[in-house]
Amino acid sequence: MSAMAEVIDESIRNMTSNMVTKADQEKQVDFAQLKSELQLTEKNDLAMLKAENDRLVTDIEKLKQRLREEITRTQAGVRLDLNLEKGRMREQSSGQELKIKEVDTRIEQEIAALRTQIQSSKATTLQYLVGFVLDYGLQGV
């Protein structure tokens, strides 16, 4: 009988050692619930981060588009300014060429007038010379 009592006591001790107390069981339930809440929170945070990332990507694309448009407008403005400057320079160049032609014409007119004066002076000098030679020749006769 005593052996049987020992076996039963041993059995009860093994069963009680293998059994979970109510407090331990509540702790395990709390851990399971906590784990579940953490996983849910992690999923929510991940979803929020993904949504924020998508929003930021969209914002960046919008900014890129605005930058491209601004660059295009700026390039168009620079091209317009360059074309206006080219036109202004052409006008100046045309004005300079016109002035150069006017100066060339005046120089040619002055040269023609000087040639005329030289021819006239030659003729007058020749007349004086002929008159002098004739006068000198007549006085000697």
C-alpha positions as CSV (number, residue, x, y, z in Angstrom):
1,M,0.0,0.0,0.0
2,S,2.7,2.4,0.8
3,A,4.3,1.8,-2.6
4,M,1.0,2.5,-4.1
5,A,0.7,5.7,-2.1
6,E,4.2,6.7,-3.2
7,V,3.3,6.1,-6.9
8,I,0.1,8.1,-6.5
9,D,2.0,10.9,-4.7
10,E,4.6,10.9,-7.4
11,S,1.9,10.9,-10.1
12,I,0.2,13.9,-8.5
13,R,3.5,15.7,-8.2
14,N,4.3,15.1,-11.9
15,M,0.8,16.2,-12.9
16,T,0.9,19.4,-10.7
17,S,4.4,20.2,-12.0
18,N,3.1,19.8,-15.6
19,M,0.0,21.8,-15.0
20,V,-0.1,25.5,-15.6
21,T,-1.4,27.7,-12.8
22,K,-4.3,30.0,-13.5
23,A,-1.9,33.0,-13.1
24,D,0.5,31.5,-15.6
25,Q,-2.3,30.8,-18.0
26,E,-3.5,34.4,-17.8
27,K,0.1,35.6,-18.4
28,Q,0.3,33.4,-21.5
29,V,-3.1,34.8,-22.7
30,D,-1.8,38.3,-22.1
31,F,1.4,37.5,-24.0
32,A,-0.7,36.1,-26.9
33,Q,-2.9,39.1,-26.9
34,L,0.1,41.5,-26.7
35,K,1.7,39.7,-29.6
36,S,-1.4,40.0,-31.6
37,E,-1.7,43.7,-30.8
38,L,1.9,44.3,-31.7
39,Q,1.5,42.5,-35.0
40,L,-1.7,44.6,-35.7
41,T,0.1,47.8,-34.8
42,E,3.1,46.8,-37.0
43,K,0.8,46.2,-39.9
44,N,-1.0,49.5,-39.4
45,D,2.3,51.4,-39.1
46,L,3.6,49.7,-42.3
47,A,0.4,50.6,-44.1
48,M,0.7,54.2,-42.9
49,L,4.4,54.3,-44.0
50,K,3.5,52.9,-47.4
51,A,0.7,55.5,-47.8
52,E,3.0,58.3,-46.7
53,N,5.7,57.0,-49.1
54,D,3.2,56.9,-52.0
55,R,2.1,60.5,-51.2
56,L,5.7,61.7,-51.1
57,V,6.5,60.0,-54.5
58,T,3.4,61.7,-55.9
59,D,4.5,65.0,-54.5
60,I,8.0,64.6,-55.9
61,E,6.6,63.8,-59.4
62,K,4.5,66.9,-59.2
63,L,7.5,69.0,-58.2
64,K,9.5,67.4,-61.1
65,Q,6.8,68.4,-63.5
66,R,6.6,71.9,-62.2
67,L,10.4,72.2,-62.4
68,R,10.3,71.0,-66.0
69,E,7.7,73.6,-66.8
70,E,9.6,76.3,-65.2
71,I,12.8,75.3,-67.0
72,T,10.8,75.3,-70.3
73,R,9.4,78.8,-69.5
74,T,12.9,80.1,-68.6
75,Q,14.4,78.7,-71.8
76,A,11.7,80.3,-73.9
77,G,12.3,83.6,-72.1
78,V,16.0,83.4,-72.8
79,R,15.5,82.5,-76.4
80,L,13.1,85.4,-76.8
81,D,15.7,87.7,-75.2
82,L,18.4,86.4,-77.4
83,N,16.3,86.9,-80.5
84,L,15.4,90.4,-79.5
85,E,19.1,91.1,-78.9
86,K,20.0,89.7,-82.3
87,G,17.4,91.9,-83.9
88,R,18.7,94.9,-82.1
89,M,22.3,94.1,-83.1
90,R,21.2,93.7,-86.7
91,E,19.5,97.1,-86.6
92,Q,22.7,98.6,-85.2
93,S,24.8,96.8,-87.8
94,S,22.5,98.1,-90.6
95,G,22.8,101.6,-89.1
96,Q,26.6,101.3,-89.0
97,E,26.7,100.1,-92.6
98,L,24.5,103.0,-93.7
99,K,26.8,105.5,-91.9
100,I,29.8,103.8,-93.5
101,K,28.3,104.1,-97.0
102,E,27.5,107.8,-96.3
103,V,31.1,108.4,-95.2
104,D,32.4,106.6,-98.3
105,T,30.1,108.7,-100.5
106,R,31.3,111.9,-98.9
107,I,34.9,110.8,-99.3
108,E,34.4,110.0,-103.0
109,Q,32.7,113.4,-103.4
110,E,35.6,115.2,-101.7
111,I,38.1,113.2,-103.9
112,A,36.2,114.2,-107.0
113,A,36.1,117.9,-105.8
114,L,39.8,117.8,-105.1
115,R,40.5,116.3,-108.6
116,T,38.4,119.0,-110.1
117,Q,40.4,121.7,-108.1
118,I,43.6,120.1,-109.1
119,Q,42.6,120.1,-112.8
120,S,41.5,123.6,-112.5
121,S,44.8,124.6,-110.8
122,K,46.7,122.8,-113.5
123,A,44.8,124.7,-116.2
124,T,45.3,128.0,-114.3
125,T,49.0,127.3,-113.8
126,L,49.4,126.3,-117.4
127,Q,47.6,129.6,-118.5
128,Y,49.9,131.6,-116.3
129,L,52.9,129.7,-117.6
130,V,51.9,130.2,-121.2
131,G,51.1,133.8,-120.5
132,F,54.5,134.3,-118.8
133,V,56.4,132.6,-121.6
134,L,54.6,134.6,-124.2
135,D,55.0,137.8,-122.2
136,Y,58.7,137.1,-121.7
137,G,59.1,136.0,-125.3
138,L,57.4,139.2,-126.6
139,Q,59.4,141.4,-124.4
140,G,62.5,139.9,-125.8
141,V,61.5,140.6,-129.4
